[in-house]
Amino acid sequence: MSTSHQTHDHELIRKWTEKRKGIPAKIKGTGKSDEEGVLRIHFPEHSKSDNFEEISWDDFFIDFDKNKLDFLYQDKKADGEESTFHKFVARE
Protein backbone atom coordinates (compact mmCIF):
# COMPACT_ATOMS: atom_id res chain seq x y z
CA MET A 1 0.00 0.00 0.00
CA SER A 2 1.29 3.47 -0.85
CA THR A 3 0.72 6.51 1.31
CA SER A 4 0.91 10.19 0.41
CA HIS A 5 2.21 12.92 2.69
CA GLN A 6 1.88 16.69 2.54
CA THR A 7 4.38 19.30 3.74
CA HIS A 8 5.84 22.74 3.16
CA ASP A 9 9.02 21.95 5.11
CA HIS A 10 11.84 23.13 2.84
CA GLU A 11 14.48 20.73 4.14
CA LEU A 12 12.20 17.69 3.83
CA ILE A 13 11.28 18.63 0.25
CA ARG A 14 14.92 19.17 -0.67
CA LYS A 15 16.06 15.85 0.85
CA TRP A 16 13.21 13.90 -0.77
CA THR A 17 14.03 15.42 -4.16
CA GLU A 18 17.81 15.01 -3.97
CA LYS A 19 17.51 11.38 -2.80
CA ARG A 20 15.69 10.69 -6.09
CA LYS A 21 18.19 12.74 -8.16
CA GLY A 22 15.64 15.46 -8.84
CA ILE A 23 16.29 19.16 -9.31
CA PRO A 24 14.22 22.30 -8.73
CA ALA A 25 13.04 23.71 -12.04
CA LYS A 26 10.62 25.90 -13.93
CA ILE A 27 8.93 25.06 -17.20
CA LYS A 28 10.28 27.34 -19.92
CA GLY A 29 7.81 29.65 -21.63
CA THR A 30 5.06 29.37 -19.01
CA GLY A 31 5.48 32.79 -17.41
CA LYS A 32 5.07 36.43 -18.37
CA SER A 33 8.85 36.86 -18.40
CA ASP A 34 11.97 34.69 -18.47
CA GLU A 35 12.16 34.86 -14.68
CA GLU A 36 8.68 33.40 -14.27
CA GLY A 37 7.38 29.93 -14.98
CA VAL A 38 5.52 26.98 -13.54
CA LEU A 39 7.45 25.32 -10.69
CA ARG A 40 8.41 21.68 -11.03
CA ILE A 41 10.66 19.05 -9.58
CA HIS A 42 12.45 17.60 -12.59
CA PHE A 43 13.99 14.13 -12.72
CA PRO A 44 16.46 14.27 -15.63
CA GLU A 45 17.06 10.51 -15.52
CA HIS A 46 13.37 9.92 -16.29
CA SER A 47 12.79 12.67 -18.88
CA LYS A 48 14.60 13.82 -22.00
CA SER A 49 12.54 17.02 -22.20
CA ASP A 50 14.43 20.29 -22.62
CA ASN A 51 11.42 22.33 -21.42
CA PHE A 52 12.81 22.44 -17.89
CA GLU A 53 15.12 25.16 -16.64
CA GLU A 54 17.02 24.32 -13.46
CA ILE A 55 16.76 26.97 -10.75
CA SER A 56 18.35 27.36 -7.33
CA TRP A 57 16.67 25.98 -4.24
CA ASP A 58 16.49 29.56 -2.90
CA ASP A 59 14.56 30.75 -5.98
CA PHE A 60 12.38 27.64 -5.90
CA PHE A 61 11.35 28.17 -2.27
CA ILE A 62 10.75 31.91 -2.77
CA ASP A 63 8.12 31.08 -5.42
CA PHE A 64 6.86 28.05 -3.48
CA ASP A 65 6.15 30.18 -0.39
CA LYS A 66 4.91 33.22 -2.35
CA ASN A 67 2.29 30.99 -3.97
CA LYS A 68 1.42 29.34 -0.63
CA LEU A 69 2.04 25.83 -1.90
CA ASP A 70 2.36 22.49 -0.16
CA PHE A 71 4.26 19.50 -1.49
CA LEU A 72 2.18 16.33 -1.79
CA TYR A 73 4.46 13.34 -2.21
CA GLN A 74 4.78 9.59 -1.97
CA ASP A 75 7.80 7.74 -0.53
CA LYS A 76 7.06 4.30 -1.96
CA LYS A 77 4.85 2.87 -4.68
CA ALA A 78 2.34 0.15 -3.85
CA ASP A 79 4.93 -2.46 -4.88
CA GLY A 80 7.46 -1.02 -2.40
CA GLU A 81 9.65 0.62 -5.06
CA GLU A 82 10.84 4.18 -4.40
CA SER A 83 8.36 6.72 -5.82
CA THR A 84 8.89 10.05 -7.54
CA PHE A 85 5.18 10.90 -7.41
CA HIS A 86 4.59 14.45 -6.21
CA LYS A 87 2.51 17.50 -6.96
CA PHE A 88 2.06 21.00 -5.64
CA VAL A 89 -1.22 21.82 -3.92
CA ALA A 90 -2.64 24.91 -2.27
CA ARG A 91 -1.56 25.27 1.34
CA GLU A 92 -4.51 25.13 3.71
Steps between C-alpha positions, in 0.01 A plus 500: 500500500629847415443804716519868410630773728467877485750761620646844442818421695782618273764260630272196469408594142864554408614168652215305338582652161878459519470137617318431171750705293245772432565870453293814558382641169258719311331416173635728228253731329225472762542842660459864404878543497812283493519517879152354541370153429314205644693334785596136466725237645679355199654153487747514209560124511131441423442775241681615188294820480689827458199704620639511853731772625690416818474765771659539842332362809482858634307619192282189508397553863440874450237417235374197694429713809376804304238277338413335834562149373532166674690201367292183470728201458532125524802315644426156357279357228249228583759239397753644748719664234619856566252754358553833328129585513441855620292805425455850632172582672358809665608536861205486737 
